[in-house]
Structures are given as C-alpha cells and as structure tokens.
Amino acid sequence: MAADRNLPGFEPPHPGDYLREDILPALDMTITQLAEHLGVSRASLSELVNANRSVSLEMAQRLGQAFRNGTRFWMALQMQRDIWLAEQNSRVSVKPIVRKSSRAA
C-alpha cells in the first residue's frame, strides 16, 4: 500500500506529550490542578498526559477553551497520530477505482 504523502515520515507526538512536556511545565501546573480547572478527573487527565488515552471530542473542547487554541487543534493532533499509526499497521489493500471515460458515440 502506498504511504499517504500528507503524513509525516516520523511518528507524530501524542497530544499528551505536549501537555506533559510543554504546557504543564510552562504553566507551572500539576495534572491535578489542570484536571480541576478543566472539570475532569485527575485519573482521566493523567491517562491522557501519559499517552494511555486518546483525546476525546469533549476533552478537546475543554483543552481548546482553556488554552484558547480551539477544539480543532487538539483533534487534529490526535487525528494525525491516529492516521499515522493506522497507516503503519494497515493490512488494507484496495485497488483505486479507474473511472471509465464517457466518450460520446
């Protein structure tokens, strides 16, 4: 199967990596503090931060509102990673549809 040319050649970081490595330290916040601010359990945020859970639509909304970068930002991070991983492990092989020409007789 041909690789998707729009995907990066490297494994995209998990959205939790950004939270753990960049955002929480920059804000000097703990997982517990951010979870309280977002209105979610510490356990669910911890699973996300430690890359054991994907970003859900609801979590993306919460993060997007909290950081003012929007739901789409967080969903795009997750989607890019999900697609990359799926392409790496895909066993799907479908031939492209060849469109028949419509020639007038």
LONUPA-963760 format. One line per 10 residues: number of its first residue (from 1); their letters; for each residue x, y, z of N, C-alpha, C. Coordinates in pm, 1 decimal. Atoms other than C-alpha are relative to their C-alpha. Layout:
# LONUPA-963760
NUM> a> X,Y,Z,X,Y,Z,X,Y,Z ~ ...
This chain:
# LONUPA-963760
1> maadrnlpgf> 83.5,-118.7,0.0,0.0,0.0,0.0,87.6,124.6,0.0 ~ -77.6,-123.2,7.8,130.8,343.5,-86.3,-22.8,84.1,124.6 ~ 9.9,-86.6,-117.8,204.0,575.2,202.4,-72.7,128.6,-38.0 ~ 68.4,-127.4,20.1,-8.8,885.2,238.3,105.7,110.3,-1.4 ~ -103.2,-103.0,12.5,210.7,1169.2,114.9,-23.1,118.3,92.3 ~ 29.1,-110.8,-90.2,39.1,1411.2,353.9,39.8,-30.0,143.8 ~ -38.4,36.8,-135.9,157.9,1220.6,660.5,149.2,21.2,19.5 ~ -143.3,-17.6,-25.3,489.2,1296.0,827.6,73.1,-133.7,-6.6 ~ -81.7,120.2,7.4,773.5,1048.5,790.4,38.4,-53.1,136.7 ~ -31.2,40.6,-136.7,800.2,1020.4,1168.1,-130.0,-10.3,79.4
11> epphpgdylr> 119.8,16.8,-83.3,555.4,920.8,1439.4,-34.4,132.1,68.6 ~ 40.0,-125.0,-65.9,361.7,1230.5,1546.8,-12.5,-19.3,150.6 ~ 13.1,10.9,-145.5,371.8,1300.8,1919.7,-146.3,-17.1,41.1 ~ 132.8,10.6,-59.7,73.8,1206.4,2130.5,-35.4,136.3,57.7 ~ 38.2,-129.2,-58.3,-126.5,1513.4,2239.8,39.4,13.0,147.3 ~ -41.8,-3.2,-140.2,-46.9,1418.5,2598.8,145.2,38.8,17.2 ~ -141.2,-38.8,-5.7,322.5,1465.6,2520.8,13.4,151.8,8.0 ~ -3.6,-146.5,-4.3,257.8,1834.8,2456.1,-39.9,51.0,138.0 ~ 43.9,-41.6,-133.0,70.1,1866.0,2782.1,109.7,-24.3,103.6 ~ -99.4,40.2,-100.2,335.3,1681.8,2983.4,131.7,75.9,-13.4
21> edilpaldmt> -134.1,-54.0,20.9,649.1,1826.2,2825.6,5.5,150.8,-19.4 ~ -2.9,-143.0,31.5,549.8,2177.7,2724.1,-96.6,83.0,84.2 ~ 103.1,-86.1,-57.2,223.9,2308.1,2864.9,1.1,1.4,152.2 ~ 1.8,2.3,-146.4,218.5,2190.1,3226.1,123.5,67.9,60.7 ~ -116.4,-70.4,-56.2,579.7,2298.7,3293.8,-4.4,151.5,-22.9 ~ 5.8,-143.5,30.6,525.4,2635.1,3121.5,-97.8,72.5,91.8 ~ 100.7,-60.0,-87.8,219.0,2698.6,3336.7,29.3,-25.8,147.5 ~ -34.2,40.2,-136.2,384.8,2551.8,3646.7,-122.8,-59.7,70.2 ~ 121.2,66.0,-51.5,72.9,2336.2,3694.8,24.5,-149.2,12.2 ~ -1.0,145.2,-13.6,25.9,1980.9,3812.5,-117.6,-57.0,-78.5
31> itqlaehlgv> 113.3,67.2,64.9,-201.6,1727.7,3648.5,-126.4,23.0,81.3 ~ 116.2,-20.2,-87.7,-432.7,1763.1,3948.5,-58.1,139.9,-18.0 ~ 47.9,-138.2,16.9,-453.2,2141.9,3909.2,-68.5,19.5,-134.8 ~ 61.4,-14.3,131.8,-522.4,2122.4,3537.5,-131.2,-77.3,-7.9 ~ 123.7,78.7,0.0,-781.5,1847.9,3587.6,-111.7,76.8,69.5 ~ 101.1,-79.1,-71.5,-963.9,2064.5,3841.0,-46.8,117.0,-86.1 ~ 36.1,-113.3,85.8,-952.9,2361.1,3603.6,-88.8,-43.7,-115.8 ~ 76.9,50.4,114.5,-1087.5,2150.8,3315.8,-132.8,-63.0,40.6 ~ 121.7,65.6,-46.0,-1355.6,1987.5,3530.6,-3.9,-147.5,-35.1 ~ -9.3,143.5,28.0,-1232.3,1633.0,3469.1,72.7,-67.1,115.9
41> sraslselvn> -68.7,71.2,-108.0,-1096.8,1363.6,3695.8,150.6,1.7,-23.4 ~ -145.3,6.2,8.9,-728.5,1353.0,3772.1,41.6,-125.1,-76.5 ~ -33.9,126.8,64.7,-722.9,991.1,3654.5,-12.6,9.8,-152.4 ~ 17.9,-7.9,145.3,-861.1,1069.3,3307.6,104.7,91.7,-62.6 ~ -102.4,-88.5,55.4,-622.6,1361.2,3255.5,137.6,-65.6,7.9 ~ -127.8,70.0,-14.1,-330.7,1154.5,3383.7,18.5,-102.8,-111.2 ~ -7.7,97.3,110.0,-411.1,881.9,3129.5,32.3,69.7,-131.7 ~ -28.1,-75.6,121.8,-408.9,1144.3,2854.1,144.3,50.3,0.9 ~ -134.5,-56.5,-10.5,-89.4,1312.1,2973.9,106.6,-108.1,-16.3 ~ -95.6,110.6,9.8,84.2,973.6,2992.7,-20.9,-85.5,-125.1
51> anrsvslema> 21.7,62.0,131.7,-34.1,879.3,2641.2,-66.4,-137.2,8.9 ~ 75.1,124.6,-14.1,-258.6,598.0,2765.6,-145.8,15.8,-41.6 ~ 136.9,-29.5,43.1,-576.7,762.1,2634.2,6.7,102.4,-112.1 ~ 9.1,-96.1,109.4,-667.2,946.1,2317.2,-80.6,121.2,44.2 ~ 79.3,-120.0,-25.1,-809.3,1296.4,2315.4,-140.6,-23.7,-53.6 ~ 140.2,10.5,43.0,-1188.5,1272.0,2304.2,-45.6,137.3,-47.4 ~ 54.2,-127.4,45.6,-1401.3,1538.8,2143.3,-26.1,92.5,118.9 ~ 28.5,-82.8,-117.7,-1514.2,1660.0,2486.0,128.1,53.9,62.9 ~ -126.2,-46.2,-57.7,-1158.1,1676.8,2617.9,63.5,104.6,-90.7 ~ -53.3,-99.1,93.7,-1051.0,1861.0,2302.6,-70.6,134.1,16.8
61> qrlgqafrng> 74.4,-123.8,-23.8,-1326.7,2115.2,2368.6,49.4,68.6,126.5 ~ -46.7,-56.7,-127.2,-1211.0,2162.1,2726.1,139.9,59.9,-13.8 ~ -136.9,-49.0,18.7,-844.4,2195.2,2631.0,1.8,122.7,-90.7 ~ 6.6,-112.2,93.5,-927.1,2425.1,2339.9,-51.0,127.1,64.6 ~ 51.4,-117.3,-70.7,-1127.0,2656.3,2562.4,100.8,49.8,102.9 ~ -95.1,-38.2,-104.6,-869.9,2653.7,2842.4,122.2,70.3,-57.9 ~ -122.8,-55.1,56.9,-574.6,2728.4,2616.3,-25.6,94.5,-116.7 ~ 42.4,-91.2,105.6,-769.2,2935.5,2362.3,61.5,-32.9,-135.8 ~ -49.7,39.6,131.7,-641.6,2732.3,2069.4,-101.3,-87.0,-75.3 ~ 110.2,64.2,69.4,-969.5,2560.9,1983.2,-0.9,-151.7,2.7
71> trfwmalqmq> 23.0,144.0,2.9,-1112.8,2212.6,1968.8,75.0,-65.0,-115.4 ~ -62.9,58.4,119.1,-977.4,2153.0,1619.1,149.1,-24.0,17.3 ~ -143.1,17.9,-22.4,-618.5,2197.6,1731.4,26.8,-134.7,65.3 ~ -22.5,123.6,-75.2,-641.8,1909.4,1978.4,-47.2,-122.0,-78.1 ~ 47.7,111.9,81.5,-848.7,1688.9,1747.3,96.2,-27.0,-116.0 ~ -95.0,18.2,110.5,-600.9,1748.8,1463.8,125.8,-71.9,46.7 ~ -116.1,71.8,-54.7,-309.9,1639.6,1684.9,-30.5,-148.3,13.3 ~ 37.1,139.7,-21.6,-494.8,1321.2,1776.3,-21.2,-71.2,-132.8 ~ 29.6,62.4,128.4,-613.5,1253.1,1422.9,128.1,-28.1,-78.4 ~ -125.3,20.2,73.3,-268.1,1299.3,1272.3,73.4,-122.6,54.2
81> rdiwlaeqns> -66.1,116.3,-61.1,-126.3,1046.9,1517.8,-75.2,-128.7,-32.6 ~ 80.4,119.5,26.6,-413.5,800.6,1471.9,16.9,-47.7,-144.3 ~ -13.9,37.4,141.3,-386.5,809.1,1092.8,139.8,-54.0,-26.0 ~ -137.6,47.0,19.9,-7.8,773.1,1101.1,16.0,-142.2,51.0 ~ -10.6,135.0,-57.1,-31.7,470.4,1331.6,-77.6,-101.5,-83.0 ~ 81.1,91.1,82.0,-308.8,315.4,1120.5,71.2,-32.2,-130.6 ~ -70.9,23.5,126.1,-105.7,358.8,802.3,120.8,-90.4,19.5 ~ -117.2,83.5,-26.6,197.5,195.3,962.2,-37.7,-146.8,18.5 ~ 43.2,135.5,-33.4,-4.1,-111.0,1065.4,-108.1,-54.2,-92.2 ~ 112.8,37.0,85.7,-253.5,-131.0,781.4,27.4,-126.7,-79.9
91> rvsvkpivrk> -1.5,117.6,86.2,-325.5,-458.9,611.9,-100.8,17.6,-113.3 ~ 99.9,-30.3,102.1,-585.6,-293.9,390.8,71.0,30.3,-131.5 ~ -55.6,-24.8,132.9,-506.8,-301.6,21.8,-114.4,-2.4,-100.0 ~ 111.6,-13.5,93.8,-773.3,-174.8,-215.0,50.9,69.5,-124.8 ~ -40.0,-61.3,126.2,-712.8,-102.3,-580.2,-82.1,126.4,-23.0 ~ 75.1,-122.9,30.2,-805.5,250.2,-687.0,-105.7,-26.4,-107.3 ~ 105.3,9.3,101.7,-1123.7,285.1,-889.9,46.6,77.5,-121.9 ~ -36.0,-65.0,125.8,-1047.8,362.5,-1251.5,-130.3,42.7,-65.5 ~ 121.8,-53.7,58.1,-1311.8,585.7,-1394.5,-2.9,-26.7,-149.2 ~ 17.3,25.8,142.6,-1444.1,479.3,-1731.1,-24.2,132.7,-70.3
101> ssraa> 20.6,-123.7,73.2,-1425.5,752.7,-1988.2,-137.7,-0.5,-62.0 ~ 133.3,-12.4,59.8,-1757.5,879.3,-2112.8,14.3,68.2,-135.1 ~ -17.5,-51.4,136.0,-1699.7,917.6,-2480.9,-134.4,-2.4,-73.5 ~ 123.2,-5.7,79.7,-1985.8,1028.0,-2699.9,21.1,-76.3,-129.9 ~ -10.8,81.7,122.0,-2054.2,793.7,-2988.6,-45.2,76.4,-120.4
